[in-house]
Amino acid sequence: MRKTGWILSMCFIAVMLLAGCTANEQAGKGSSSKGEEKVLTLNNENEPTSFDPPIGFNNVSWQGLNNLMEGLTRLNEKHEPSAAMAEKWDISKDGKTYTFHLRDGIKWSNGDPVKASDFEYAWKRLLDPKTGSSAAFLAYMIEGGEAFNSGKGKKEDVKVKAVNDQTLEVKLAYPQKSFLNMTANPAFFPVNEKVVEKDPNWAKDVKTFVGNGPFKLTEWKHDESFTMEKSDTYWDKQTVKLDQVKWLMISDRNTDYQMYQSGDLDTAFVPAEQSEDLLKSKDVQIEDQAGLFFYRLNVNMEPFQNKNIRKAFQMAINPQDIVEYVTKNEEKPARAFVSPGILDSKGEDFREAGGDLVKHDTSEAVKLLEKGLKEENYSKLPPVTLTYSTKPENKKKAEAIQQQLKEALGVDVKLANMEANVFAEDQKALKFQFSQSSFLADYADPINFLESFQTGNAMNRTGWSNDTYDQLIKKASQEADEQKRNRMLHDAEALLMEEAPIIPIHFYNQVYLQKEGVKGIVRHPVGYIDLKWAQVDGG
C-alpha cells in the first residue's frame, strides 16, 4: 500500500439506554447488557480522504470503506480470502482466467441489485487515467490494464467482462497467486454505476453515498466523525452483531488514552509516555501489521540528486534509537523495506532470507557525505527541510531524526509540518525535499512492497528511476519459476536500499488497549480492520 496509511486507534462507548435510565447514568460504563443497542465507537484519527474506492487509497479511508462496502472476496477471521459478493469462482488451468459467480439477491444500500456490470464499470474506472487513482497499478495484472492506465490502450481492451448480471469474467496478463487476496482490497470494490454517473461527488456526502457492505453510512460530520449502522440489505446481515459504529477523528494519542482511562472508551493507542508500564498490562494486545514507517528523499531536489549524500543520511539515522526511545511500542527497527512475516513464493519469510540491507554507521556516513559534497562541488550542504504530517507522534520522530543528523553529520535540518490531506497531495506532486511516509501492504506478497518504486508508479513519490529495478519487478511479476522470482525480488530490494531514495525506520505492529467488553474486531495485517464479526457485551 502504497499510500499514507496510519495505524488507527479505537474507542468504545455504550450509548443506548436501558428503560428508565438517563444518558448520563449510562455514559462510560464500557459494557452492554441484554436489551441495549450494540454500539461501538472507534477513532479514525483523521478525516477520510474519500469513500470512493479508487480514490480513498489509504488507511483513514479504508477503515470505513472495508465495512461500508464489499468486494468479490472478503478477508475472513484468519486473514484469508473468502466468498463475499461472489459465492464461487472458476480458475482456468493456465491460472489466467477467473470466472466469478455472484450471489443471488445481493443489493446496494439503496435497494438496487449489485450486478457483475458494477464490477466491470468499477475496475475500468479504477484504471481510467481520468480517475487519477493511486491504486490503479494494483490492476495492472489484468490484461490490457496497464496499457489503458498509461494512455497506450483503450478501455474496451481491458479484459474484465460482465457475461451477465451474475457472472464476471476476468483475464489476467499473467498468473497471479495473490489475485483473490487483491479482490478483497477496497480498491477493487464495486460501485453503483447509476449513482456514480448521476453525481460525481456521490462519495462525499451521507445523502448520496451508496455501499454494499455490512454497514451503511448514516451520518458524516466532516473533520469530526462519521457513523454507520447495520445494513438491512447486506446478504449476510445475520452475522453482523453491532447495531451502530461511530468513528471519531482524534489525532492525539494522549487524548485517546485519557478517554480510555476515564472509562468512556473501550480501546486506545498506547502512548509512548506510558508504554513501559502499559505494555505489562493484560489489557494490551500486540498483533502483526504488514508495513513500515520511512522517509522519502526527493532525487529531483538538491542535494538528494547525489546518491552518496542520500546514503550518508540513510546510514546516519539510527532506527533502533527511534523505536527504543521515541515510539516505545515494541516495533522492530527497519533495515530493509519488506516486513517480517511476508512469505515468499516458497513459503519462507522474505525478510529473514534477505537479511539486513541498511546499516547504521556514522563514521561511514561522514565519509559518504564528504564524497557527495565533492562530487557536487558544494562548499557546504544546501538547506534541508524535513516535512511531516501534523500529528504529535510524527513530530517526535522528526525531531529525533533532526537531532541524529545534527550529531552524526553536523547537518542542520529544518522541520515543517502540514495537515494530512494537503501533505499527501503535495508529496504526490514531489513538492517535498525530505518527507515522512508509511506503507501498508495491499496484499501479502513481497512484490506489493517493491512495485511502488517502479518508474512512474503513483506511490514512488521520490522521482527515483532505475531501469534495472524496473525490469526486475516486471520480470518477477510474470515469472512462474518460484526460485527465480524470489531472487529477482531480493535483488530489487537490495538495489532499492543501495540507491537510497528512501530511509526505512521501523516496521509496524498493532499495539492497542482493549477492555473485555469488546471482541471479534479483526485487525488484518494488510492494514485495515473488519467489524463484520465484532461484538460488545451482550452481543
C-alpha positions in Angstrom: 0.0 0.0 0.0 1.2 2.5 -1.5 0.0 5.3 0.4 0.0 7.2 3.6 -1.6 5.0 6.0 -1.8 5.3 9.7 -2.3 2.7 12.5 -5.6 3.7 13.8 -6.8 3.8 17.5 -10.2 2.6 18.6 -12.7 3.6 21.2 -15.9 2.1 22.6 -18.9 3.8 24.3 -22.1 2.1 25.4 -24.6 4.6 24.1 -28.2 3.3 24.2 -30.0 3.2 27.5 -31.9 0.7 29.5 -35.6 1.6 30.2 -35.7 4.3 32.9 -32.0 5.2 32.7 -30.7 8.6 31.6 -27.8 9.1 29.1 -25.6 10.5 31.9 -26.1 7.4 34.0 -25.1 5.1 31.2 -22.1 7.0 29.7 -18.7 5.4 30.2 -19.8 2.1 31.6 -17.8 0.2 29.0 -20.2 -2.6 28.6 -23.6 -3.5 27.2 -26.2 -5.9 28.6 -29.2 -7.6 27.0 -31.8 -5.2 25.7 -29.3 -2.4 24.8 -28.5 -1.4 21.2 -24.9 -2.6 20.4 -22.8 0.4 19.7 -19.1 0.7 19.1 -17.1 4.0 18.9 -13.8 3.9 17.1 -11.1 6.5 16.4 -10.2 7.1 12.7 -7.7 9.8 13.7 -8.3 12.0 10.6 -11.0 12.8 8.0 -11.2 10.0 5.4 -9.7 11.1 2.1 -12.6 9.6 0.2 -15.1 6.8 0.4 -14.9 6.4 -3.4 -12.9 3.1 -3.6 -10.2 4.1 -6.2 -9.6 7.5 -4.5 -9.6 6.5 -0.8 -6.3 4.6 -1.1 -5.1 5.0 2.5 -5.9 3.8 6.0 -8.1 6.7 7.1 -10.4 5.8 4.2 -10.0 2.0 4.3 -11.2 1.7 7.9 -14.7 2.9 6.9 -14.7 1.6 3.3 -14.0 -2.0 4.3 -17.1 -2.0 6.5 -19.3 0.1 4.2 -18.6 -1.9 1.1 -17.5 -5.4 0.0 -15.7 -7.0 -3.0 -15.9 -10.3 -4.7 -14.0 -11.7 -1.8 -13.5 -10.7 1.8 -10.7 -11.5 4.1 -12.0 -13.8 6.9 -11.0 -14.0 10.5 -7.9 -15.9 9.6 -7.0 -13.2 7.0 -7.7 -15.5 4.1 -9.8 -14.5 1.1 -13.3 -16.0 1.4 -16.5 -15.8 -0.7 -18.3 -12.5 -0.4 -20.2 -10.8 -3.3 -19.1 -13.8 -5.3 -20.3 -17.1 -3.9 -17.8 -19.1 -6.0 -15.4 -18.9 -8.9 -13.6 -20.9 -11.5 -10.0 -20.6 -12.5 -8.6 -21.8 -15.8 -5.8 -24.4 -16.0 -3.3 -21.7 -17.0 -4.3 -19.6 -14.0 -5.1 -16.6 -16.1 -8.9 -16.6 -16.4 -11.2 -16.2 -13.4 -14.9 -16.5 -13.7 -16.8 -15.2 -10.7 -20.4 -16.1 -9.9 -22.2 -13.5 -7.9 -24.8 -14.4 -5.2 -28.5 -14.3 -5.8 -30.3 -11.2 -4.4 -27.3 -9.1 -3.4 -28.2 -5.4 -3.1 -26.8 -1.9 -2.7 -27.8 0.1 0.4 -30.4 2.0 -1.7 -32.0 -1.3 -2.8 -30.6 -1.6 -6.3 -29.3 -5.0 -7.2 -25.5 -5.5 -7.3 -24.6 -6.7 -10.8 -21.5 -8.0 -12.4 -21.6 -4.9 -14.6 -21.0 -2.8 -11.4 -17.6 -4.6 -11.0 -16.7 -4.2 -14.7 -17.5 -0.5 -14.5 -15.7 0.0 -11.2 -12.5 -1.8 -12.3 -12.3 0.0 -15.6 -12.9 3.3 -13.7 -10.1 2.4 -11.4 -7.8 2.0 -14.4 -9.1 5.0 -16.3 -6.3 7.7 -16.3 -9.1 10.3 -15.9 -9.8 8.9 -12.5 -6.2 9.5 -11.4 -6.3 6.7 -8.9 -3.1 6.0 -6.9 -4.3 2.4 -6.7 -4.5 1.8 -10.4 -1.2 -0.1 -10.5 -2.8 -2.9 -8.5 -4.9 -3.8 -11.5 -2.0 -4.0 -14.0 -2.2 -7.8 -13.8 -5.5 -7.6 -15.7 -4.9 -8.0 -19.5 -5.0 -4.5 -21.0 -5.0 -2.8 -17.7 -1.6 -1.2 -17.7 -1.9 -0.1 -21.3 -5.2 1.7 -20.6 -4.0 3.4 -17.5 -0.8 4.6 -19.2 -2.7 6.0 -22.1 -1.4 3.5 -24.6 -4.6 1.3 -24.7 -8.3 1.5 -24.8 -11.0 0.8 -22.1 -12.6 -1.8 -24.3 -9.3 -3.8 -24.4 -9.3 -4.2 -20.6 -10.3 -7.9 -20.1 -13.0 -7.5 -17.5 -16.4 -8.5 -18.8 -19.9 -8.9 -17.3 -21.1 -12.0 -19.1 -24.5 -11.5 -17.5 -25.8 -9.9 -14.3 -24.3 -12.6 -12.1 -21.2 -13.6 -14.0 -17.9 -11.7 -14.2 -15.0 -12.9 -16.4 -11.5 -11.6 -15.8 -8.5 -12.4 -17.9 -5.0 -11.8 -16.4 -1.9 -10.9 -18.3 -0.1 -13.5 -16.3 -0.9 -15.9 -13.4 -1.2 -14.1 -10.1 -1.4 -16.2 -7.0 -2.5 -13.3 -4.9 -5.4 -12.3 -7.1 -8.1 -13.5 -4.7 -6.5 -11.5 -1.9 -6.4 -8.5 -4.1 -10.1 -8.7 -5.0 -10.8 -8.2 -1.2 -8.9 -4.9 -1.3 -11.0 -1.8 -1.2 -9.6 -0.6 -4.5 -11.4 -3.5 -6.2 -14.8 -2.8 -4.6 -17.7 -2.3 -7.0 -19.5 1.0 -7.4 -23.1 1.6 -8.4 -22.8 2.8 -11.9 -26.1 4.6 -11.9 -25.2 6.5 -8.8 -21.7 7.5 -9.9 -22.9 8.7 -13.3 -25.6 10.8 -11.8 -23.4 12.5 -9.3 -19.6 12.6 -9.5 -19.5 13.7 -5.8 -21.6 10.8 -4.7 -19.0 9.6 -2.1 -18.6 12.9 -0.3 -21.9 13.1 1.5 -24.1 10.8 3.6 -27.1 11.6 1.5 -25.6 10.3 -1.8 -23.2 7.6 -0.6 -24.3 4.1 -1.6 -22.5 0.9 -0.3 -22.9 -2.8 -0.3 -21.2 -3.9 2.9 -22.2 -5.0 6.4 -22.9 -1.4 7.4 -24.5 1.7 5.8 -23.4 5.3 6.2 -25.9 7.3 8.3 -24.1 10.4 9.4 -20.9 12.3 8.4 -19.7 15.4 10.2 -16.6 16.2 8.2 -13.4 16.5 10.3 -15.3 15.4 13.4 -17.0 12.0 13.0 -18.9 9.6 10.8 -21.5 7.0 11.8 -22.5 3.7 10.2 -25.4 1.3 11.1 -26.0 -2.3 10.4 -27.3 -2.7 6.8 -30.6 -4.4 6.3 -29.7 -5.0 2.6 -26.4 -6.9 3.3 -26.5 -10.5 2.2 -25.0 -11.9 5.4 -26.7 -9.5 7.9 -27.4 -12.3 10.4 -23.6 -12.4 11.1 -23.4 -8.7 12.0 -23.9 -8.2 15.7 -23.3 -4.5 16.1 -26.2 -2.0 15.5 -24.1 1.1 15.1 -20.4 2.2 14.8 -19.3 5.7 15.4 -15.9 6.8 14.2 -14.3 9.9 15.9 -11.3 11.8 14.5 -8.9 12.3 17.4 -5.3 12.7 16.3 -3.7 13.0 19.7 -2.9 9.7 21.3 -2.7 11.1 24.8 -6.3 12.4 24.5 -7.3 9.0 23.1 -5.7 7.2 26.1 -7.3 9.7 28.6 -10.7 8.9 27.2 -9.9 5.2 27.7 -8.8 5.8 31.2 -11.9 7.7 32.1 -14.0 4.6 31.1 -15.6 6.3 28.1 -13.6 4.4 25.5 -13.0 0.7 25.2 -9.9 0.6 23.0 -7.0 3.0 22.6 -3.4 3.5 21.5 -0.6 3.0 23.9 1.1 6.5 24.3 4.9 6.4 24.3 5.0 8.2 27.7 3.1 5.3 29.4 4.3 2.4 27.2 6.8 1.0 29.7 4.1 0.4 32.3 1.2 -0.3 30.0 2.9 -3.0 27.9 3.0 -5.0 31.1 -0.8 -4.8 31.4 -3.1 -7.7 30.5 -5.2 -5.2 28.6 -2.5 -4.5 26.0 -2.6 -6.6 22.8 0.0 -6.7 20.1 -0.6 -8.0 16.6 1.3 -8.1 13.3 0.9 -5.4 10.7 2.4 -5.6 7.2 4.1 -2.2 6.6 6.6 0.3 7.8 7.3 3.9 8.6 10.0 5.5 6.5 11.3 8.7 4.9 11.4 9.7 1.2 14.3 11.7 -0.4 13.4 13.6 -3.5 16.1 12.9 -6.0 15.0 15.8 -8.2 15.9 18.3 -5.5 19.3 19.3 -4.2 21.2 17.8 -2.5 19.5 14.4 -2.9 20.2 14.0 -6.6 23.5 12.7 -5.2 23.5 9.0 -4.2 26.3 9.3 -1.7 24.5 12.2 0.1 21.4 10.0 0.2 23.4 7.1 1.6 25.0 9.4 4.2 21.6 10.4 5.5 20.4 6.8 5.5 23.4 5.5 7.4 23.5 8.4 9.9 20.0 7.6 11.2 19.6 5.1 14.0 16.2 3.2 13.8 17.0 1.3 17.0 17.0 4.5 19.0 13.8 5.6 17.4 11.9 2.5 18.5 13.6 2.4 21.9 13.3 6.0 23.0 10.6 7.6 20.8 7.9 5.2 19.7 8.3 2.7 22.6 5.7 0.3 21.2 7.9 -2.8 20.7 8.3 -2.1 16.9 11.1 -3.7 15.1 13.7 -1.3 13.6 13.6 -1.5 9.8 16.8 -2.3 8.0 15.2 -3.1 4.7 11.8 -2.4 3.1 9.7 -5.7 3.1 8.2 -6.5 6.5 8.9 -9.6 8.6 6.1 -12.2 8.2 5.7 -11.7 4.5 6.3 -15.0 2.9 7.9 -15.6 -0.5 6.5 -17.9 -3.1 8.3 -20.9 -1.4 6.6 -20.1 1.9 9.7 -18.8 3.6 9.9 -15.4 5.4 11.2 -13.0 2.8 12.8 -10.7 5.4 14.7 -13.5 7.1 16.0 -14.7 3.8 17.0 -11.2 2.7 18.6 -10.1 6.0 19.5 -6.5 6.9 20.3 -4.3 3.9 20.8 -1.0 5.7 23.4 -0.4 8.5 23.8 2.4 10.9 27.4 3.6 10.7 28.1 7.3 11.5 31.8 7.2 10.5 30.9 5.8 7.1 28.1 8.3 6.8 30.5 11.2 7.3 32.8 9.8 4.6 29.9 9.5 2.1 28.7 13.0 2.9 32.2 14.4 2.2 32.4 12.4 -1.0 29.0 13.6 -2.2 29.8 17.2 -1.4 33.0 17.0 -3.6 31.1 15.3 -6.4 28.6 18.2 -6.5 31.2 20.9 -5.9 29.4 22.0 -2.7 31.3 24.1 -0.3 28.5 23.3 2.2 25.3 21.3 2.1 22.3 23.1 0.7 19.5 23.8 3.2 17.5 20.7 4.0 13.8 20.6 5.2 12.1 17.6 6.6 8.3 17.8 6.2 5.9 15.7 8.2 2.2 15.3 8.5 0.8 17.2 11.5 0.5 14.7 14.4 2.3 14.5 17.8 3.9 11.1 17.0 5.2 12.3 13.7 6.7 15.4 15.2 8.6 13.4 17.8 10.1 11.2 15.2 11.0 14.2 13.0 12.7 15.9 16.0 14.7 12.7 16.8 15.8 12.5 13.1 16.8 16.1 13.2 18.9 15.5 16.3 20.5 12.4 14.9 21.6 14.1 11.7 23.0 17.0 13.6 25.0 14.8 15.9 26.2 12.4 13.2 26.8 14.7 10.2 26.7 18.2 11.7 23.7 19.0 9.4 21.1 21.4 10.5 17.7 20.1 9.2 14.7 22.4 9.3 11.3 20.9 10.2 8.0 21.7 8.6 4.5 20.2 9.2 1.3 20.1 7.1 -2.3 18.9 7.5 -2.6 15.3 6.5 -4.6 15.5 3.3 -2.7 18.5 1.9 0.5 16.8 2.8 -0.4 13.7 0.8 -1.3 15.7 -2.3 1.9 17.7 -2.1 4.0 14.6 -1.6 2.5 13.1 -4.7 3.4 16.2 -6.6 7.0 15.9 -5.5 6.9 19.2 -3.6 8.9 18.0 -0.7 12.7 17.6 -0.4 12.7 15.2 2.5 9.5 13.8 3.9 7.9 11.2 6.2 5.9 8.4 4.7 4.4 5.0 5.5 3.5 1.9 3.6 0.8 -0.7 4.5 0.6 -3.8 2.3 -2.4 -4.2 -0.1 -1.8 -7.9 -0.2 0.6 -10.4 1.3 3.4 -10.6 -1.3 6.9 -9.1 -1.3 6.3 -7.6 -4.8 3.5 -5.4 -3.3 6.1 -3.6 -1.2 8.6 -3.3 -4.0 6.4 -2.4 -7.0 5.8 1.0 -5.6 9.2 2.3 -6.6 9.0 1.5 -10.3 9.4 4.4 -12.6 6.2 6.4 -12.8 4.3 4.5 -10.1 1.9 6.7 -8.2 3.4 5.5 -4.9 7.0 6.3 -5.9 7.0 9.9 -4.8 10.7 10.3 -4.8 11.5 10.9 -8.5 13.8 7.9 -8.4 14.0 5.9 -11.6 16.2 2.9 -12.3 15.9 0.7 -15.4 17.4 -2.4 -13.8 15.0 -2.1 -10.9 12.0 -1.7 -13.3 13.0 -4.8 -15.2 13.5 -6.9 -12.1 10.0 -6.0 -10.8 8.4 -6.5 -14.3 10.0 -9.9 -14.8 9.3 -11.0 -11.2 5.6 -10.2 -11.7 5.4 -12.6 -14.6 7.9 -15.3 -13.6 6.4 -18.7 -12.9 9.6 -20.2 -11.5 9.4 -19.5 -7.8 13.1 -19.6 -7.2 13.9 -17.2 -10.0 11.1 -14.9 -8.9 12.4 -14.8 -5.3 15.9 -14.0 -6.5 14.6 -11.1 -8.6 12.7 -9.6 -5.7 15.7 -9.9 -3.3 17.9 -8.3 -6.0 15.4 -5.5 -6.4 15.1 -4.8 -2.7 18.9 -4.7 -2.4 19.2 -2.3 -5.3 16.5 0.0 -3.7 18.3 0.1 -0.4 21.7 0.7 -2.1 20.3 3.6 -4.2 18.7 5.1 -1.1 15.8 7.1 -2.3 14.1 6.1 1.0 15.2 5.6 4.6 13.4 2.8 6.5 12.8 3.5 10.2 10.5 0.9 11.8 8.1 -1.9 10.8 4.6 -1.5 12.0 2.7 -3.6 14.6 -0.7 -3.1 16.1 -0.5 -2.2 19.8 -3.7 -1.3 21.5 -5.6 -1.4 24.8 -8.9 -3.2 24.7 -11.3 -4.0 27.5 -13.1 -7.2 27.9 -16.4 -5.7 26.7 -15.3 -5.7 23.0 -14.4 -8.8 21.0 -14.4 -10.0 17.4 -12.7 -7.0 15.8 -10.5 -8.4 13.1 -7.3 -6.4 12.5 -5.9 -7.6 9.2 -2.1 -7.4 8.9 -2.6 -5.7 5.5 -3.8 -2.6 7.3 -7.5 -2.4 7.8 -10.0 -3.7 10.3 -13.2 -5.7 9.9 -16.2 -5.2 12.1 -18.4 -7.8 10.5 -17.8 -10.2 13.4 -17.4 -7.6 16.2 -19.4 -7.8 19.4 -19.8 -5.9 22.6 -21.1 -7.2 25.9 -24.4 -8.8 25.4 -23.9 -9.1 21.6 
